[in-house]
Amino acid sequence: MTGVGMVAALILSHPETGEPLPICTDVCVTCLQRGLLVVHTGRESLKLTPPLCISEAALLEGLAVLEEALMDVVA
C-alpha cells in the first residue's frame, strides 16, 4: 500500500494574538542539526511525518529533539 502514513502539523503562533511566529525556519534548521527532519510548510506551520512503523522509543526521541529545538529557538 502506498501513500499511507501519519501527517501532523505544528502551528507556531502567538498564544494571545494568533500572529504567526517567524521562527519556523530556525526550528527546522536546529532540528536538522540534531538529526531530525522537520519541514517548514507555511508561514507558521511545521509538518511532521513519521512512518507508521516508528517505534515508541524513536517517536519519543524525535519529540524530545523537537522540544529542545523549540526551547532553544524561543530562548
PDB file of N, CA, C and O in Angstrom:
ATOM      1  N   MET A   1       0.849  -1.166   0.000  1.00  0.00           N
ATOM      2  CA  MET A   1       0.000   0.000   0.000  1.00  0.00           C
ATOM      3  C   MET A   1       0.903   1.241   0.000  1.00  0.00           C
ATOM      4  O   MET A   1       1.827   1.333   0.808  1.00  0.00           O
ATOM      5  N   THR A   2       0.648   2.155  -0.868  1.00  0.00           N
ATOM      6  CA  THR A   2       1.437   3.377  -0.920  1.00  0.00           C
ATOM      7  C   THR A   2       0.585   4.565  -0.501  1.00  0.00           C
ATOM      8  O   THR A   2      -0.643   4.530  -0.584  1.00  0.00           O
ATOM      9  N   GLY A   3       1.251   5.601  -0.057  1.00  0.00           N
ATOM     10  CA  GLY A   3       0.558   6.831   0.290  1.00  0.00           C
ATOM     11  C   GLY A   3      -0.115   6.797   1.644  1.00  0.00           C
ATOM     12  O   GLY A   3      -0.907   7.686   1.954  1.00  0.00           O
ATOM     13  N   VAL A   4       0.178   5.792   2.466  1.00  0.00           N
ATOM     14  CA  VAL A   4      -0.428   5.705   3.783  1.00  0.00           C
ATOM     15  C   VAL A   4       0.618   6.105   4.814  1.00  0.00           C
ATOM     16  O   VAL A   4       1.750   5.623   4.771  1.00  0.00           O
ATOM     17  N   GLY A   5       0.254   6.964   5.721  1.00  0.00           N
ATOM     18  CA  GLY A   5       1.178   7.388   6.757  1.00  0.00           C
ATOM     19  C   GLY A   5       0.542   8.413   7.658  1.00  0.00           C
ATOM     20  O   GLY A   5      -0.630   8.760   7.510  1.00  0.00           O
ATOM     21  N   MET A   6       1.321   8.886   8.581  1.00  0.00           N
ATOM     22  CA  MET A   6       0.828   9.885   9.506  1.00  0.00           C
ATOM     23  C   MET A   6       1.401  11.240   9.117  1.00  0.00           C
ATOM     24  O   MET A   6       2.585  11.358   8.799  1.00  0.00           O
ATOM     25  N   VAL A   7       0.560  12.246   9.145  1.00  0.00           N
ATOM     26  CA  VAL A   7       0.997  13.615   8.909  1.00  0.00           C
ATOM     27  C   VAL A   7       0.367  14.476   9.994  1.00  0.00           C
ATOM     28  O   VAL A   7      -0.834  14.393  10.251  1.00  0.00           O
ATOM     29  N   ALA A   8       1.181  15.289  10.618  1.00  0.00           N
ATOM     30  CA  ALA A   8       0.689  16.224  11.631  1.00  0.00           C
ATOM     31  C   ALA A   8       1.333  17.570  11.380  1.00  0.00           C
ATOM     32  O   ALA A   8       2.429  17.658  10.826  1.00  0.00           O
ATOM     33  N   ALA A   9       0.652  18.598  11.788  1.00  0.00           N
ATOM     34  CA  ALA A   9       1.199  19.949  11.654  1.00  0.00           C
ATOM     35  C   ALA A   9       1.303  20.572  13.030  1.00  0.00           C
ATOM     36  O   ALA A   9       0.448  20.368  13.891  1.00  0.00           O
ATOM     37  N   LEU A  10       2.349  21.324  13.216  1.00  0.00           N
ATOM     38  CA  LEU A  10       2.552  22.094  14.436  1.00  0.00           C
ATOM     39  C   LEU A  10       2.471  23.557  14.028  1.00  0.00           C
ATOM     40  O   LEU A  10       3.289  24.030  13.239  1.00  0.00           O
ATOM     41  N   ILE A  11       1.495  24.270  14.556  1.00  0.00           N
ATOM     42  CA  ILE A  11       1.276  25.668  14.203  1.00  0.00           C
ATOM     43  C   ILE A  11       1.954  26.541  15.250  1.00  0.00           C
ATOM     44  O   ILE A  11       1.643  26.445  16.437  1.00  0.00           O
ATOM     45  N   LEU A  12       2.876  27.390  14.815  1.00  0.00           N
ATOM     46  CA  LEU A  12       3.622  28.259  15.726  1.00  0.00           C
ATOM     47  C   LEU A  12       3.083  29.681  15.610  1.00  0.00           C
ATOM     48  O   LEU A  12       3.454  30.426  14.703  1.00  0.00           O
ATOM     49  N   SER A  13       2.211  30.042  16.531  1.00  0.00           N
ATOM     50  CA  SER A  13       1.633  31.381  16.519  1.00  0.00           C
ATOM     51  C   SER A  13       1.567  31.919  17.942  1.00  0.00           C
ATOM     52  O   SER A  13       1.609  31.163  18.912  1.00  0.00           O
ATOM     53  N   HIS A  14       1.465  33.228  18.045  1.00  0.00           N
ATOM     54  CA  HIS A  14       1.398  33.890  19.344  1.00  0.00           C
ATOM     55  C   HIS A  14       0.114  33.448  20.053  1.00  0.00           C
ATOM     56  O   HIS A  14      -0.958  33.485  19.449  1.00  0.00           O
ATOM     57  N   PRO A  15       0.202  33.030  21.321  1.00  0.00           N
ATOM     58  CA  PRO A  15      -0.972  32.493  22.001  1.00  0.00           C
ATOM     59  C   PRO A  15      -2.108  33.505  22.201  1.00  0.00           C
ATOM     60  O   PRO A  15      -3.272  33.115  22.281  1.00  0.00           O
ATOM     61  N   GLU A  16      -1.785  34.773  22.281  1.00  0.00           N
ATOM     62  CA  GLU A  16      -2.824  35.780  22.524  1.00  0.00           C
ATOM     63  C   GLU A  16      -3.354  36.418  21.247  1.00  0.00           C
ATOM     64  O   GLU A  16      -4.557  36.637  21.106  1.00  0.00           O
ATOM     65  N   THR A  17      -2.451  36.713  20.321  1.00  0.00           N
ATOM     66  CA  THR A  17      -2.872  37.427  19.111  1.00  0.00           C
ATOM     67  C   THR A  17      -3.119  36.514  17.918  1.00  0.00           C
ATOM     68  O   THR A  17      -3.821  36.890  16.979  1.00  0.00           O
ATOM     69  N   GLY A  18      -2.548  35.322  17.952  1.00  0.00           N
ATOM     70  CA  GLY A  18      -2.672  34.416  16.820  1.00  0.00           C
ATOM     71  C   GLY A  18      -1.748  34.743  15.664  1.00  0.00           C
ATOM     72  O   GLY A  18      -1.771  34.066  14.636  1.00  0.00           O
ATOM     73  N   GLU A  19      -0.935  35.776  15.823  1.00  0.00           N
ATOM     74  CA  GLU A  19       0.010  36.169  14.769  1.00  0.00           C
ATOM     75  C   GLU A  19       1.061  35.079  14.581  1.00  0.00           C
ATOM     76  O   GLU A  19       1.523  34.495  15.561  1.00  0.00           O
ATOM     77  N   PRO A  20       1.445  34.796  13.338  1.00  0.00           N
ATOM     78  CA  PRO A  20       2.478  33.793  13.081  1.00  0.00           C
ATOM     79  C   PRO A  20       3.804  34.195  13.725  1.00  0.00           C
ATOM     80  O   PRO A  20       4.191  35.363  13.697  1.00  0.00           O
ATOM     81  N   LEU A  21       4.482  33.224  14.296  1.00  0.00           N
ATOM     82  CA  LEU A  21       5.810  33.466  14.855  1.00  0.00           C
ATOM     83  C   LEU A  21       6.851  33.150  13.782  1.00  0.00           C
ATOM     84  O   LEU A  21       6.825  32.066  13.200  1.00  0.00           O
ATOM     85  N   PRO A  22       7.758  34.077  13.515  1.00  0.00           N
ATOM     86  CA  PRO A  22       8.740  33.877  12.439  1.00  0.00           C
ATOM     87  C   PRO A  22       9.929  33.013  12.872  1.00  0.00           C
ATOM     88  O   PRO A  22      11.083  33.401  12.691  1.00  0.00           O
ATOM     89  N   ILE A  23       9.641  31.850  13.442  1.00  0.00           N
ATOM     90  CA  ILE A  23      10.720  31.003  13.953  1.00  0.00           C
ATOM     91  C   ILE A  23      10.776  29.639  13.279  1.00  0.00           C
ATOM     92  O   ILE A  23      11.641  28.828  13.612  1.00  0.00           O
ATOM     93  N   CYS A  24       9.877  29.368  12.344  1.00  0.00           N
ATOM     94  CA  CYS A  24       9.810  28.032  11.743  1.00  0.00           C
ATOM     95  C   CYS A  24      11.120  27.600  11.094  1.00  0.00           C
ATOM     96  O   CYS A  24      11.574  26.473  11.290  1.00  0.00           O
ATOM     97  N   THR A  25      11.718  28.487  10.330  1.00  0.00           N
ATOM     98  CA  THR A  25      12.966  28.131   9.658  1.00  0.00           C
ATOM     99  C   THR A  25      14.055  27.815  10.673  1.00  0.00           C
ATOM    100  O   THR A  25      14.801  26.850  10.507  1.00  0.00           O
ATOM    101  N   ASP A  26      14.148  28.627  11.727  1.00  0.00           N
ATOM    102  CA  ASP A  26      15.156  28.381  12.766  1.00  0.00           C
ATOM    103  C   ASP A  26      14.919  27.047  13.472  1.00  0.00           C
ATOM    104  O   ASP A  26      15.869  26.324  13.771  1.00  0.00           O
ATOM    105  N   VAL A  27      13.664  26.724  13.737  1.00  0.00           N
ATOM    106  CA  VAL A  27      13.349  25.443  14.377  1.00  0.00           C
ATOM    107  C   VAL A  27      13.730  24.294  13.452  1.00  0.00           C
ATOM    108  O   VAL A  27      14.305  23.305  13.907  1.00  0.00           O
ATOM    109  N   CYS A  28      13.424  24.405  12.172  1.00  0.00           N
ATOM    110  CA  CYS A  28      13.771  23.352  11.205  1.00  0.00           C
ATOM    111  C   CYS A  28      15.276  23.134  11.136  1.00  0.00           C
ATOM    112  O   CYS A  28      15.746  21.996  11.144  1.00  0.00           O
ATOM    113  N   VAL A  29      16.023  24.215  11.069  1.00  0.00           N
ATOM    114  CA  VAL A  29      17.489  24.112  10.988  1.00  0.00           C
ATOM    115  C   VAL A  29      18.047  23.494  12.260  1.00  0.00           C
ATOM    116  O   VAL A  29      18.922  22.631  12.197  1.00  0.00           O
ATOM    117  N   THR A  30      17.552  23.925  13.412  1.00  0.00           N
ATOM    118  CA  THR A  30      18.029  23.391  14.689  1.00  0.00           C
ATOM    119  C   THR A  30      17.714  21.899  14.792  1.00  0.00           C
ATOM    120  O   THR A  30      18.557  21.119  15.234  1.00  0.00           O
ATOM    121  N   CYS A  31      16.518  21.501  14.390  1.00  0.00           N
ATOM    122  CA  CYS A  31      16.165  20.077  14.404  1.00  0.00           C
ATOM    123  C   CYS A  31      17.078  19.280  13.478  1.00  0.00           C
ATOM    124  O   CYS A  31      17.572  18.218  13.856  1.00  0.00           O
ATOM    125  N   LEU A  32      17.302  19.787  12.270  1.00  0.00           N
ATOM    126  CA  LEU A  32      18.144  19.089  11.308  1.00  0.00           C
ATOM    127  C   LEU A  32      19.560  18.909  11.837  1.00  0.00           C
ATOM    128  O   LEU A  32      20.165  17.855  11.642  1.00  0.00           O
ATOM    129  N   GLN A  33      20.092  19.926  12.502  1.00  0.00           N
ATOM    130  CA  GLN A  33      21.430  19.831  13.088  1.00  0.00           C
ATOM    131  C   GLN A  33      21.496  18.744  14.158  1.00  0.00           C
ATOM    132  O   GLN A  33      22.570  18.227  14.464  1.00  0.00           O
ATOM    133  N   ARG A  34      20.345  18.405  14.720  1.00  0.00           N
ATOM    134  CA  ARG A  34      20.271  17.384  15.767  1.00  0.00           C
ATOM    135  C   ARG A  34      19.757  16.054  15.246  1.00  0.00           C
ATOM    136  O   ARG A  34      19.497  15.134  16.021  1.00  0.00           O
ATOM    137  N   GLY A  35      19.609  15.953  13.922  1.00  0.00           N
ATOM    138  CA  GLY A  35      19.258  14.680  13.313  1.00  0.00           C
ATOM    139  C   GLY A  35      17.776  14.433  13.081  1.00  0.00           C
ATOM    140  O   GLY A  35      17.380  13.302  12.796  1.00  0.00           O
ATOM    141  N   LEU A  36      16.945  15.468  13.196  1.00  0.00           N
ATOM    142  CA  LEU A  36      15.514  15.307  12.992  1.00  0.00           C
ATOM    143  C   LEU A  36      15.074  16.166  11.817  1.00  0.00           C
ATOM    144  O   LEU A  36      15.346  17.366  11.785  1.00  0.00           O
ATOM    145  N   LEU A  37      14.397  15.556  10.855  1.00  0.00           N
ATOM    146  CA  LEU A  37      13.910  16.284   9.695  1.00  0.00           C
ATOM    147  C   LEU A  37      12.484  16.761   9.959  1.00  0.00           C
ATOM    148  O   LEU A  37      11.570  15.958  10.151  1.00  0.00           O
ATOM    149  N   VAL A  38      12.312  18.078   9.964  1.00  0.00           N
ATOM    150  CA  VAL A  38      11.004  18.716  10.123  1.00  0.00           C
ATOM    151  C   VAL A  38      10.873  19.690   8.961  1.00  0.00           C
ATOM    152  O   VAL A  38      11.825  20.398   8.633  1.00  0.00           O
ATOM    153  N   VAL A  39       9.698  19.729   8.335  1.00  0.00           N
ATOM    154  CA  VAL A  39       9.509  20.536   7.138  1.00  0.00           C
ATOM    155  C   VAL A  39       8.700  21.793   7.453  1.00  0.00           C
ATOM    156  O   VAL A  39       7.645  21.724   8.083  1.00  0.00           O
ATOM    157  N   HIS A  40       9.210  22.938   7.007  1.00  0.00           N
ATOM    158  CA  HIS A  40       8.513  24.224   7.151  1.00  0.00           C
ATOM    159  C   HIS A  40       7.528  24.313   5.995  1.00  0.00           C
ATOM    160  O   HIS A  40       7.933  24.364   4.834  1.00  0.00           O
ATOM    161  N   THR A  41       6.209  24.333   6.315  1.00  0.00           N
ATOM    162  CA  THR A  41       5.205  24.245   5.257  1.00  0.00           C
ATOM    163  C   THR A  41       4.274  25.445   5.165  1.00  0.00           C
ATOM    164  O   THR A  41       3.194  25.343   4.582  1.00  0.00           O
ATOM    165  N   GLY A  42       4.653  26.525   5.703  1.00  0.00           N
ATOM    166  CA  GLY A  42       3.807  27.714   5.642  1.00  0.00           C
ATOM    167  C   GLY A  42       4.401  28.791   6.520  1.00  0.00           C
ATOM    168  O   GLY A  42       5.502  28.636   7.050  1.00  0.00           O
ATOM    169  N   ARG A  43       3.679  29.873   6.671  1.00  0.00           N
ATOM    170  CA  ARG A  43       4.223  30.955   7.495  1.00  0.00           C
ATOM    171  C   ARG A  43       4.524  30.493   8.912  1.00  0.00           C
ATOM    172  O   ARG A  43       5.564  30.834   9.474  1.00  0.00           O
ATOM    173  N   GLU A  44       3.604  29.710   9.492  1.00  0.00           N
ATOM    174  CA  GLU A  44       3.776  29.347  10.897  1.00  0.00           C
ATOM    175  C   GLU A  44       3.588  27.856  11.158  1.00  0.00           C
ATOM    176  O   GLU A  44       3.306  27.465  12.291  1.00  0.00           O
ATOM    177  N   SER A  45       3.737  27.024  10.144  1.00  0.00           N
ATOM    178  CA  SER A  45       3.496  25.601  10.377  1.00  0.00           C
ATOM    179  C   SER A  45       4.710  24.727  10.041  1.00  0.00           C
ATOM    180  O   SER A  45       5.486  25.001   9.126  1.00  0.00           O
ATOM    181  N   LEU A  46       4.824  23.678  10.825  1.00  0.00           N
ATOM    182  CA  LEU A  46       5.848  22.658  10.626  1.00  0.00           C
ATOM    183  C   LEU A  46       5.125  21.341  10.369  1.00  0.00           C
ATOM    184  O   LEU A  46       4.155  21.015  11.053  1.00  0.00           O
ATOM    185  N   LYS A  47       5.599  20.589   9.385  1.00  0.00           N
ATOM    186  CA  LYS A  47       4.994  19.304   9.058  1.00  0.00           C
ATOM    187  C   LYS A  47       5.822  18.189   9.673  1.00  0.00           C
ATOM    188  O   LYS A  47       7.042  18.142   9.517  1.00  0.00           O
ATOM    189  N   LEU A  48       5.144  17.301  10.369  1.00  0.00           N
ATOM    190  CA  LEU A  48       5.776  16.144  10.991  1.00  0.00           C
ATOM    191  C   LEU A  48       5.205  14.903  10.309  1.00  0.00           C
ATOM    192  O   LEU A  48       3.989  14.713  10.285  1.00  0.00           O
ATOM    193  N   THR A  49       6.071  14.062   9.757  1.00  0.00           N
ATOM    194  CA  THR A  49       5.597  12.893   9.010  1.00  0.00           C
ATOM    195  C   THR A  49       6.369  11.624   9.388  1.00  0.00           C
ATOM    196  O   THR A  49       7.131  11.097   8.577  1.00  0.00           O
ATOM    197  N   PRO A  50       6.173  11.138  10.604  1.00  0.00           N
ATOM    198  CA  PRO A  50       6.860   9.894  10.971  1.00  0.00           C
ATOM    199  C   PRO A  50       6.216   8.704  10.249  1.00  0.00           C
ATOM    200  O   PRO A  50       5.031   8.743   9.920  1.00  0.00           O
ATOM    201  N   PRO A  51       6.989   7.662  10.009  1.00  0.00           N
ATOM    202  CA  PRO A  51       6.416   6.473   9.380  1.00  0.00           C
ATOM    203  C   PRO A  51       5.478   5.756  10.359  1.00  0.00           C
ATOM    204  O   PRO A  51       5.624   5.886  11.574  1.00  0.00           O
ATOM    205  N   LEU A  52       4.529   5.011   9.827  1.00  0.00           N
ATOM    206  CA  LEU A  52       3.609   4.278  10.698  1.00  0.00           C
ATOM    207  C   LEU A  52       4.311   3.197  11.512  1.00  0.00           C
ATOM    208  O   LEU A  52       3.813   2.775  12.555  1.00  0.00           O
ATOM    209  N   CYS A  53       5.466   2.754  11.032  1.00  0.00           N
ATOM    210  CA  CYS A  53       6.183   1.686  11.735  1.00  0.00           C
ATOM    211  C   CYS A  53       7.164   2.222  12.780  1.00  0.00           C
ATOM    212  O   CYS A  53       7.993   1.464  13.285  1.00  0.00           O
ATOM    213  N   ILE A  54       7.086   3.511  13.112  1.00  0.00           N
ATOM    214  CA  ILE A  54       8.025   4.092  14.069  1.00  0.00           C
ATOM    215  C   ILE A  54       7.831   3.458  15.444  1.00  0.00           C
ATOM    216  O   ILE A  54       6.707   3.206  15.879  1.00  0.00           O
ATOM    217  N   SER A  55       8.940   3.212  16.109  1.00  0.00           N
ATOM    218  CA  SER A  55       8.855   2.646  17.453  1.00  0.00           C
ATOM    219  C   SER A  55       8.534   3.763  18.448  1.00  0.00           C
ATOM    220  O   SER A  55       8.764   4.942  18.178  1.00  0.00           O
ATOM    221  N   GLU A  56       8.012   3.373  19.577  1.00  0.00           N
ATOM    222  CA  GLU A  56       7.690   4.367  20.604  1.00  0.00           C
ATOM    223  C   GLU A  56       8.951   5.096  21.051  1.00  0.00           C
ATOM    224  O   GLU A  56       8.919   6.304  21.286  1.00  0.00           O
ATOM    225  N   ALA A  57      10.055   4.372  21.168  1.00  0.00           N
ATOM    226  CA  ALA A  57      11.311   4.988  21.587  1.00  0.00           C
ATOM    227  C   ALA A  57      11.779   6.039  20.583  1.00  0.00           C
ATOM    228  O   ALA A  57      12.210   7.125  20.972  1.00  0.00           O
ATOM    229  N   ALA A  58      11.693   5.718  19.294  1.00  0.00           N
ATOM    230  CA  ALA A  58      12.109   6.670  18.259  1.00  0.00           C
ATOM    231  C   ALA A  58      11.184   7.885  18.234  1.00  0.00           C
ATOM    232  O   ALA A  58      11.644   9.013  18.055  1.00  0.00           O
ATOM    233  N   LEU A  59       9.887   7.657  18.412  1.00  0.00           N
ATOM    234  CA  LEU A  59       8.937   8.766  18.448  1.00  0.00           C
ATOM    235  C   LEU A  59       9.232   9.700  19.620  1.00  0.00           C
ATOM    236  O   LEU A  59       9.240  10.920  19.456  1.00  0.00           O
ATOM    237  N   LEU A  60       9.470   9.138  20.785  1.00  0.00           N
ATOM    238  CA  LEU A  60       9.780   9.957  21.960  1.00  0.00           C
ATOM    239  C   LEU A  60      11.101  10.702  21.795  1.00  0.00           C
ATOM    240  O   LEU A  60      11.232  11.845  22.233  1.00  0.00           O
ATOM    241  N   GLU A  61      12.077  10.055  21.163  1.00  0.00           N
ATOM    242  CA  GLU A  61      13.359  10.717  20.895  1.00  0.00           C
ATOM    243  C   GLU A  61      13.160  11.907  19.957  1.00  0.00           C
ATOM    244  O   GLU A  61      13.709  12.984  20.190  1.00  0.00           O
ATOM    245  N   GLY A  62      12.384  11.715  18.910  1.00  0.00           N
ATOM    246  CA  GLY A  62      12.120  12.801  17.968  1.00  0.00           C
ATOM    247  C   GLY A  62      11.377  13.951  18.620  1.00  0.00           C
ATOM    248  O   GLY A  62      11.689  15.116  18.372  1.00  0.00           O
ATOM    249  N   LEU A  63      10.401  13.634  19.450  1.00  0.00           N
ATOM    250  CA  LEU A  63       9.661  14.687  20.151  1.00  0.00           C
ATOM    251  C   LEU A  63      10.560  15.450  21.117  1.00  0.00           C
ATOM    252  O   LEU A  63      10.406  16.660  21.288  1.00  0.00           O
ATOM    253  N   ALA A  64      11.504  14.743  21.751  1.00  0.00           N
ATOM    254  CA  ALA A  64      12.441  15.412  22.650  1.00  0.00           C
ATOM    255  C   ALA A  64      13.344  16.378  21.880  1.00  0.00           C
ATOM    256  O   ALA A  64      13.613  17.486  22.345  1.00  0.00           O
ATOM    257  N   VAL A  65      13.809  15.955  20.705  1.00  0.00           N
ATOM    258  CA  VAL A  65      14.632  16.828  19.868  1.00  0.00           C
ATOM    259  C   VAL A  65      13.835  18.061  19.456  1.00  0.00           C
ATOM    260  O   VAL A  65      14.343  19.181  19.507  1.00  0.00           O
ATOM    261  N   LEU A  66      12.587  17.852  19.048  1.00  0.00           N
ATOM    262  CA  LEU A  66      11.735  18.970  18.652  1.00  0.00           C
ATOM    263  C   LEU A  66      11.506  19.929  19.820  1.00  0.00           C
ATOM    264  O   LEU A  66      11.569  21.147  19.651  1.00  0.00           O
ATOM    265  N   GLU A  67      11.245  19.385  20.982  1.00  0.00           N
ATOM    266  CA  GLU A  67      11.037  20.227  22.170  1.00  0.00           C
ATOM    267  C   GLU A  67      12.289  21.051  22.491  1.00  0.00           C
ATOM    268  O   GLU A  67      12.195  22.249  22.759  1.00  0.00           O
ATOM    269  N   GLU A  68      13.448  20.412  22.464  1.00  0.00           N
ATOM    270  CA  GLU A  68      14.706  21.122  22.745  1.00  0.00           C
ATOM    271  C   GLU A  68      14.947  22.213  21.710  1.00  0.00           C
ATOM    272  O   GLU A  68      15.363  23.318  22.056  1.00  0.00           O
ATOM    273  N   ALA A  69      14.690  21.910  20.454  1.00  0.00           N
ATOM    274  CA  ALA A  69      14.891  22.895  19.392  1.00  0.00           C
ATOM    275  C   ALA A  69      13.965  24.102  19.590  1.00  0.00           C
ATOM    276  O   ALA A  69      14.393  25.248  19.451  1.00  0.00           O
ATOM    277  N   LEU A  70      12.716  23.840  19.910  1.00  0.00           N
ATOM    278  CA  LEU A  70      11.770  24.925  20.164  1.00  0.00           C
ATOM    279  C   LEU A  70      12.229  25.787  21.337  1.00  0.00           C
ATOM    280  O   LEU A  70      12.197  27.016  21.262  1.00  0.00           O
ATOM    281  N   MET A  71      12.648  25.146  22.405  1.00  0.00           N
ATOM    282  CA  MET A  71      13.096  25.889  23.587  1.00  0.00           C
ATOM    283  C   MET A  71      14.330  26.725  23.275  1.00  0.00           C
ATOM    284  O   MET A  71      14.432  27.870  23.714  1.00  0.00           O
ATOM    285  N   ASP A  72      15.270  26.157  22.515  1.00  0.00           N
ATOM    286  CA  ASP A  72      16.490  26.895  22.160  1.00  0.00           C
ATOM    287  C   ASP A  72      16.196  28.084  21.275  1.00  0.00           C
ATOM    288  O   ASP A  72      16.778  29.152  21.463  1.00  0.00           O
ATOM    289  N   VAL A  73      15.298  27.920  20.307  1.00  0.00           N
ATOM    290  CA  VAL A  73      14.991  28.992  19.369  1.00  0.00           C
ATOM    291  C   VAL A  73      14.224  30.118  20.074  1.00  0.00           C
ATOM    292  O   VAL A  73      14.470  31.297  19.819  1.00  0.00           O
ATOM    293  N   VAL A  74      13.310  29.753  20.946  1.00  0.00           N
ATOM    294  CA  VAL A  74      12.495  30.765  21.656  1.00  0.00           C
ATOM    295  C   VAL A  74      13.324  31.513  22.695  1.00  0.00           C
ATOM    296  O   VAL A  74      13.090  32.695  22.946  1.00  0.00           O
ATOM    297  N   ALA A  75      14.276  30.838  23.286  1.00  0.00           N
ATOM    298  CA  ALA A  75      15.087  31.460  24.366  1.00  0.00           C
ATOM    299  C   ALA A  75      15.930  32.609  23.879  1.00  0.00           C
ATOM    300  O   ALA A  75      16.654  33.220  24.665  1.00  0.00           O
TER     301      ALA A  75
END
